[in-house]
């Protein structure tokens, strides 16, 4: 698979933009585009030039999701080439930079920051981060929405859309050709585990949705997948199961925090899990804690009252909660 490696110091390490080309039919497509900064733009331009192409040659852009490190340059490339931009319908308004959709996300984020108990100083730091991040978002693009099961003929390949929400509402994988390989964006990463809860506050029941996506990837048994960051994953099923186990262990740690320190909000739990947080992690940390607390509450392992989570009165110590946890995480999709 032909990929262009792009810099990224802020989110999960270096990005990948994948090049799909059919020179006989004069078709060129990109899967993801990278951040809209001058240095990343130049890296992508040079990468295409080394392959004999320019931005103006791109016919199609397939986006795994709306985050700026994957979609930032889509609008600029579309302006240069009139490329068709595909993204799942749930993320389409964010790629289009729809002002109402963006305002709704900001309101929802503020409501969550209130509920999670994020202190004022950290909220001010987070606001400054998002204000600075406007410079790397890039231009909005006109989008052709896709949904689960849609097939795209781009760059001489046929890609089938596999909706895999959790990290974002519209995150999608794209099966390649015979289905033995796929572009997976941030649904499956080789080093980090993608954030759930804070990375896209639009997602309802974020951990539940992400666990379902992981099981779907594991059940597919791909030979190899191509992530949005870093190197290809040669045993995707094993990696998906590792991340499932990671989340079981994280929920277990959260139960331990509540057992030791008593009832707490999401910010307090995240402090115990992650320590001091800076930049984007000010929302990612409590968001991740919330995703687990929310999941455990819906599954009856915890109780919630005005943003504070506690062990139920009926639970006789952490061992019984741990038994409940095993039941929750062993469920099949």
Kinemage of the C-alpha trace (Angstrom):
@kinemage 1
@onewidth
@group {chain A} dominant
@subgroup {mainchain}
@vectorlist {calphas} color= white
{ca unk a 1} P 0.000 0.000 0.000
{ca unk a 2} L 1.406 3.373 -1.013
{ca unk a 3} L 1.420 5.795 1.894
{ca unk a 4} L 2.824 9.239 2.490
{ca unk a 5} L 3.999 9.761 6.076
{ca unk a 6} L 3.130 13.176 7.504
{ca unk a 7} L 4.309 14.891 10.667
{ca unk a 8} L 2.086 15.166 13.737
{ca unk a 9} L 3.438 16.177 17.134
{ca unk a 10} L 0.074 16.646 18.844
{ca unk a 11} L -2.185 13.670 18.106
{ca unk a 12} L -1.090 10.017 18.314
{ca unk a 13} L 2.123 10.428 16.300
{ca unk a 14} L 2.818 10.739 12.585
{ca unk a 15} L -0.128 10.625 10.185
{ca unk a 16} L -0.651 8.570 7.066
{ca unk a 17} L -2.132 9.737 3.781
{ca unk a 18} L -2.680 6.798 1.430
{ca unk a 19} L -2.348 7.133 -2.346
{ca unk a 20} L -4.591 5.056 -4.619
{ca unk a 21} L -3.780 5.453 -8.292
{ca unk a 22} L -4.839 3.875 -11.577
{ca unk a 23} L -2.685 5.493 -14.233
{ca unk a 24} L -4.364 3.606 -17.074
{ca unk a 25} L -7.696 5.183 -16.212
{ca unk a 26} L -6.094 8.389 -14.969
{ca unk a 27} L -7.638 8.083 -11.505
{ca unk a 28} L -6.065 9.338 -8.284
{ca unk a 29} L -7.467 9.168 -4.762
{ca unk a 30} L -6.254 9.969 -1.251
{ca unk a 31} L -7.362 8.331 1.974
{ca unk a 32} L -6.981 11.098 4.605
{ca unk a 33} L -4.965 14.271 4.075
{ca unk a 34} L -3.199 15.422 7.252
{ca unk a 35} L -3.202 18.698 9.171
{ca unk a 36} L -3.574 22.055 7.408
{ca unk a 37} L -0.235 23.573 8.395
{ca unk a 38} L 2.422 24.846 5.956
{ca unk a 39} L 4.917 22.092 6.792
{ca unk a 40} L 2.385 19.257 6.503
{ca unk a 41} L 0.968 20.740 3.300
{ca unk a 42} L 4.499 20.762 1.868
{ca unk a 43} L 5.141 17.171 2.989
{ca unk a 44} L 1.993 16.006 1.214
{ca unk a 45} L 2.757 18.084 -1.888
{ca unk a 46} L 6.283 16.666 -2.120
{ca unk a 47} L 5.025 13.139 -1.488
{ca unk a 48} L 2.595 13.415 -4.378
{ca unk a 49} L 5.186 15.112 -6.601
{ca unk a 50} L 7.604 12.223 -6.032
{ca unk a 51} L 4.895 9.950 -7.425
{ca unk a 52} L 4.259 12.212 -10.398
{ca unk a 53} L 1.134 13.976 -9.100
{ca unk a 54} L -0.062 17.342 -7.810
{ca unk a 55} L -3.007 18.445 -5.679
{ca unk a 56} L -4.826 19.360 -8.900
{ca unk a 57} L -4.674 15.700 -10.036
{ca unk a 58} L -6.657 14.302 -7.101
{ca unk a 59} L -10.054 12.977 -8.194
{ca unk a 60} L -11.335 11.625 -4.879
{ca unk a 61} L -10.622 12.077 -1.165
{ca unk a 62} L -11.845 9.441 1.280
{ca unk a 63} L -11.816 10.582 4.911
{ca unk a 64} L -11.888 8.113 7.764
{ca unk a 65} L -13.285 10.825 10.065
{ca unk a 66} L -13.464 14.578 10.586
{ca unk a 67} L -10.548 15.244 12.973
{ca unk a 68} L -8.150 17.893 11.694
{ca unk a 69} L -5.162 15.555 11.509
{ca unk a 70} L -7.112 13.468 8.972
{ca unk a 71} L -9.290 15.995 7.152
{ca unk a 72} L -7.462 19.308 7.503
{ca unk a 73} L -6.244 19.619 3.913
{ca unk a 74} L -9.335 18.163 2.206
{ca unk a 75} L -10.939 21.516 1.441
{ca unk a 76} L -7.766 22.997 -0.027
{ca unk a 77} L -7.140 19.961 -2.241
{ca unk a 78} L -10.760 19.983 -3.379
{ca unk a 79} L -10.449 23.664 -4.309
{ca unk a 80} L -7.379 22.849 -6.426
{ca unk a 81} L -8.800 19.756 -8.126
{ca unk a 82} L -12.591 19.675 -7.753
{ca unk a 83} L -12.135 16.314 -6.024
{ca unk a 84} L -15.111 14.486 -4.556
{ca unk a 85} L -14.756 14.247 -0.752
{ca unk a 86} L -16.325 11.226 0.912
{ca unk a 87} L -16.919 10.926 4.667
{ca unk a 88} L -19.534 9.208 6.804
{ca unk a 89} L -22.764 11.179 7.044
{ca unk a 90} L -22.350 11.637 10.824
{ca unk a 91} L -19.066 13.528 10.315
{ca unk a 92} L -20.065 15.353 7.125
{ca unk a 93} L -21.203 18.603 8.848
{ca unk a 94} L -17.884 18.829 10.688
{ca unk a 95} L -15.847 18.447 7.476
{ca unk a 96} L -18.078 21.031 5.789
{ca unk a 97} L -17.372 23.373 8.756
{ca unk a 98} L -21.097 23.844 9.209
{ca unk a 99} L -21.377 26.705 11.711
{ca unk a 100} L -24.501 25.360 13.421
{ca unk a 101} L -22.976 21.901 13.856
{ca unk a 102} L -19.754 23.349 15.256
{ca unk a 103} L -21.675 25.614 17.654
{ca unk a 104} L -23.716 22.622 18.848
{ca unk a 105} L -20.509 20.693 19.563
{ca unk a 106} L -19.096 23.624 21.536
{ca unk a 107} L -22.275 23.879 23.621
{ca unk a 108} L -22.265 20.153 24.284
{ca unk a 109} L -18.589 20.248 25.259
{ca unk a 110} L -19.214 23.074 27.719
{ca unk a 111} L -22.099 21.148 29.262
{ca unk a 112} L -19.868 18.108 29.687
{ca unk a 113} L -17.060 20.171 31.213
{ca unk a 114} L -19.609 21.354 33.766
{ca unk a 115} L -20.869 17.834 34.444
{ca unk a 116} L -17.384 16.335 34.632
{ca unk a 117} L -16.223 18.935 37.167
{ca unk a 118} L -13.325 20.367 35.131
{ca unk a 119} L -11.775 23.297 37.098
{ca unk a 120} L -11.875 26.827 35.704
{ca unk a 121} L -8.106 27.150 35.156
{ca unk a 122} L -8.001 23.981 33.081
{ca unk a 123} L -11.080 25.058 31.142
{ca unk a 124} L -9.373 28.350 30.274
{ca unk a 125} L -6.291 26.450 29.086
{ca unk a 126} L -8.460 24.150 26.965
{ca unk a 127} L -10.251 27.118 25.406
{ca unk a 128} L -6.896 28.657 24.483
{ca unk a 129} L -5.868 25.356 22.898
{ca unk a 130} L -8.984 25.236 20.718
{ca unk a 131} L -8.571 28.872 19.717
{ca unk a 132} L -5.004 28.119 18.578
{ca unk a 133} L -6.186 24.960 16.797
{ca unk a 134} L -8.373 26.989 14.439
{ca unk a 135} L -5.225 27.683 12.419
{ca unk a 136} L -4.722 23.969 11.628
{ca unk a 137} L -8.313 23.071 10.754
{ca unk a 138} L -8.087 24.110 7.120
{ca unk a 139} L -10.921 25.013 4.783
{ca unk a 140} L -14.277 23.322 4.771
{ca unk a 141} L -15.058 20.941 1.920
{ca unk a 142} L -18.192 20.089 -0.002
{ca unk a 143} L -18.919 16.521 1.071
{ca unk a 144} L -20.527 13.458 -0.461
{ca unk a 145} L -21.809 11.549 2.594
{ca unk a 146} L -21.491 7.775 2.869
{ca unk a 147} L -22.932 5.232 5.278
{ca unk a 148} L -22.207 1.692 6.377
{ca unk a 149} L -22.039 -0.709 3.432
{ca unk a 150} L -21.566 1.921 0.715
{ca unk a 151} L -19.009 0.974 -1.946
{ca unk a 152} L -16.727 3.586 -3.499
{ca unk a 153} L -14.824 3.192 -6.746
{ca unk a 154} L -11.768 5.402 -6.297
{ca unk a 155} L -8.189 5.332 -7.566
{ca unk a 156} L -8.726 2.023 -9.334
{ca unk a 157} L -9.900 0.294 -6.127
{ca unk a 158} L -13.268 -0.552 -4.650
{ca unk a 159} L -13.623 0.466 -0.993
{ca unk a 160} L -16.495 -0.706 1.194
{ca unk a 161} L -17.547 1.524 4.073
{ca unk a 162} L -17.536 -0.077 7.542
{ca unk a 163} L -18.923 2.313 10.157
{ca unk a 164} L -16.830 2.047 13.354
{ca unk a 165} L -17.985 4.809 15.747
{ca unk a 166} L -16.523 5.528 19.153
{ca unk a 167} L -13.546 7.817 18.635
{ca unk a 168} L -15.823 9.931 16.444
{ca unk a 169} L -19.468 9.605 15.486
{ca unk a 170} L -18.681 8.977 11.841
{ca unk a 171} L -15.375 7.129 12.060
{ca unk a 172} L -15.305 4.536 9.302
{ca unk a 173} L -13.000 1.835 8.063
{ca unk a 174} L -12.810 1.091 4.356
{ca unk a 175} L -12.377 -2.507 3.245
{ca unk a 176} L -10.118 -2.907 0.237
{ca unk a 177} L -10.880 -5.236 -2.696
{ca unk a 178} L -11.398 -8.769 -1.368
{ca unk a 179} L -11.831 -7.626 2.246
{ca unk a 180} L -8.551 -9.018 3.571
{ca unk a 181} L -7.205 -5.521 4.253
{ca unk a 182} L -8.696 -2.194 5.286
{ca unk a 183} L -7.990 1.444 5.977
{ca unk a 184} L -9.008 1.837 9.619
{ca unk a 185} L -8.236 5.460 10.495
{ca unk a 186} L -8.165 5.777 14.284
{ca unk a 187} L -10.448 2.811 14.957
{ca unk a 188} L -7.340 0.692 15.496
{ca unk a 189} L -3.893 2.128 16.226
{ca unk a 190} L -0.622 0.219 16.574
{ca unk a 191} L 0.758 2.087 19.610
{ca unk a 192} L -1.845 4.227 21.333
{ca unk a 193} L -5.475 3.491 22.098
{ca unk a 194} L -7.760 6.080 20.485
{ca unk a 195} L -9.529 8.383 22.902
{ca unk a 196} L -13.230 7.806 23.476
{ca unk a 197} L -15.507 10.255 25.238
{ca unk a 198} L -13.487 13.438 24.757
{ca unk a 199} L -12.452 13.179 21.123
{ca unk a 200} L -16.037 13.634 19.908
{ca unk a 201} L -18.605 14.680 22.502
{ca unk a 202} L -21.433 14.018 20.032
{ca unk a 203} L -21.099 10.246 20.517
{ca unk a 204} L -23.748 8.730 22.780
{ca unk a 205} L -22.580 5.797 24.904
{ca unk a 206} L -19.048 6.241 23.445
{ca unk a 207} L -17.374 3.248 25.089
{ca unk a 208} L -20.214 0.881 24.236
{ca unk a 209} L -20.065 1.989 20.599
{ca unk a 210} L -16.296 1.655 20.458
{ca unk a 211} L -16.296 -1.821 22.013
{ca unk a 212} L -18.813 -2.884 19.372
{ca unk a 213} L -16.557 -1.446 16.650
{ca unk a 214} L -13.524 -3.295 18.044
{ca unk a 215} L -15.411 -6.588 18.120
{ca unk a 216} L -16.558 -6.024 14.563
{ca unk a 217} L -12.947 -5.494 13.467
{ca unk a 218} L -11.779 -8.543 15.429
{ca unk a 219} L -14.517 -10.745 13.982
{ca unk a 220} L -13.616 -9.728 10.434
{ca unk a 221} L -10.126 -11.223 10.823
{ca unk a 222} L -8.322 -8.951 8.372
{ca unk a 223} L -4.839 -10.050 7.283
{ca unk a 224} L -3.513 -6.505 7.629
{ca unk a 225} L -4.935 -3.019 8.228
{ca unk a 226} L -3.654 0.447 7.453
{ca unk a 227} L -4.143 2.867 10.366
{ca unk a 228} L -4.334 6.642 10.357
{ca unk a 229} L -1.115 6.849 12.364
{ca unk a 230} L 2.208 5.051 12.271
{ca unk a 231} L 2.881 1.630 10.755
{ca unk a 232} L 0.544 -1.049 9.359
{ca unk a 233} L -0.940 -3.558 11.797
{ca unk a 234} L -0.082 -7.101 10.761
{ca unk a 235} L -2.403 -8.921 13.189
{ca unk a 236} L -5.493 -6.713 13.482
{ca unk a 237} L -7.579 -9.246 15.403
{ca unk a 238} L -4.927 -9.566 18.092
{ca unk a 239} L -4.569 -5.786 18.342
{ca unk a 240} L -8.339 -5.286 18.595
{ca unk a 241} L -8.507 -7.857 21.404
{ca unk a 242} L -5.587 -6.124 23.168
{ca unk a 243} L -7.494 -2.844 23.144
{ca unk a 244} L -10.645 -4.560 24.400
{ca unk a 245} L -8.610 -5.941 27.300
{ca unk a 246} L -7.085 -2.493 27.884
{ca unk a 247} L -10.553 -1.041 28.352
{ca unk a 248} L -11.575 -3.842 30.711
{ca unk a 249} L -8.488 -3.090 32.801
{ca unk a 250} L -9.212 0.646 32.722
{ca unk a 251} L -12.735 0.061 34.002
{ca unk a 252} L -11.261 -2.134 36.724
{ca unk a 253} L -8.886 0.680 37.692
{ca unk a 254} L -11.803 3.110 37.837
{ca unk a 255} L -13.659 0.812 40.195
{ca unk a 256} L -10.500 0.742 42.297
{ca unk a 257} L -10.440 4.542 42.427
{ca unk a 258} L -14.045 4.679 43.634
{ca unk a 259} L -13.443 1.899 46.132
{ca unk a 260} L -10.423 3.679 47.608
{ca unk a 261} L -11.496 7.325 47.409
{ca unk a 262} L -15.273 7.172 47.453
{ca unk a 263} L -17.820 8.837 45.112
{ca unk a 264} L -16.264 11.111 42.491
{ca unk a 265} L -16.933 13.020 39.283
{ca unk a 266} L -15.213 12.285 35.976
{ca unk a 267} L -12.488 14.933 36.480
{ca unk a 268} L -11.496 13.519 39.869
{ca unk a 269} L -11.360 9.995 38.464
{ca unk a 270} L -9.240 11.192 35.534
{ca unk a 271} L -6.802 12.868 37.936
{ca unk a 272} L -6.274 9.540 39.683
{ca unk a 273} L -5.861 7.744 36.346
{ca unk a 274} L -3.769 10.229 34.369
{ca unk a 275} L -2.368 12.857 36.739
{ca unk a 276} L -1.963 16.457 35.525
{ca unk a 277} L -3.431 17.147 32.083
{ca unk a 278} L -2.499 19.767 29.489
{ca unk a 279} L -3.802 20.940 26.123
{ca unk a 280} L -6.261 18.650 24.355
{ca unk a 281} L -5.860 16.082 27.144
{ca unk a 282} L -7.868 18.371 29.432
{ca unk a 283} L -10.931 17.128 27.551
{ca unk a 284} L -9.570 13.719 26.533
{ca unk a 285} L -8.763 12.663 30.119
{ca unk a 286} L -12.120 13.265 31.802
{ca unk a 287} L -13.830 12.276 28.564
{ca unk a 288} L -12.183 8.860 28.701
{ca unk a 289} L -13.067 8.528 32.391
{ca unk a 290} L -16.643 9.555 31.612
{ca unk a 291} L -16.910 7.001 28.783
{ca unk a 292} L -16.096 4.231 31.253
{ca unk a 293} L -18.183 5.620 34.099
{ca unk a 294} L -21.122 6.083 31.740
{ca unk a 295} L -20.793 2.524 30.430
{ca unk a 296} L -20.550 1.014 33.905
{ca unk a 297} L -23.572 3.031 35.025
{ca unk a 298} L -25.707 1.881 32.108
{ca unk a 299} L -24.654 -1.700 32.826
{ca unk a 300} L -25.723 -1.387 36.473
{ca unk a 301} L -22.223 -1.638 37.945
{ca unk a 302} L -22.260 1.976 39.207
{ca unk a 303} L -24.796 4.594 40.210
{ca unk a 304} L -24.761 8.275 39.221
{ca unk a 305} L -26.219 11.331 40.960
{ca unk a 306} L -25.645 14.828 39.508
{ca unk a 307} L -22.371 13.921 37.846
{ca unk a 308} L -21.012 11.963 40.813
{ca unk a 309} L -20.478 8.205 40.468
{ca unk a 310} L -20.535 5.702 43.316
{ca unk a 311} L -20.619 1.997 44.031
{ca unk a 312} L -24.197 0.777 44.574
{ca unk a 313} L -25.232 0.050 48.133
{ca unk a 314} L -26.016 -3.522 47.097
{ca unk a 315} L -22.449 -4.186 45.968
{ca unk a 316} L -20.467 -5.896 48.720
{ca unk a 317} L -16.992 -4.612 47.923
{ca unk a 318} L -14.963 -4.358 44.765
{ca unk a 319} L -14.804 -8.102 44.104
{ca unk a 320} L -18.506 -8.246 43.289
{ca unk a 321} L -18.099 -5.213 41.027
{ca unk a 322} L -15.147 -6.921 39.351
{ca unk a 323} L -17.339 -9.954 38.718
{ca unk a 324} L -19.947 -7.665 37.142
{ca unk a 325} L -17.175 -6.132 35.055
{ca unk a 326} L -16.108 -9.495 33.657
{ca unk a 327} L -19.698 -10.093 32.607
{ca unk a 328} L -19.931 -6.697 30.895
{ca unk a 329} L -16.710 -7.065 28.906
{ca unk a 330} L -17.184 -10.713 27.930
{ca unk a 331} L -20.430 -10.037 26.042
{ca unk a 332} L -20.547 -10.856 22.361
{ca unk a 333} L -21.769 -8.315 19.807
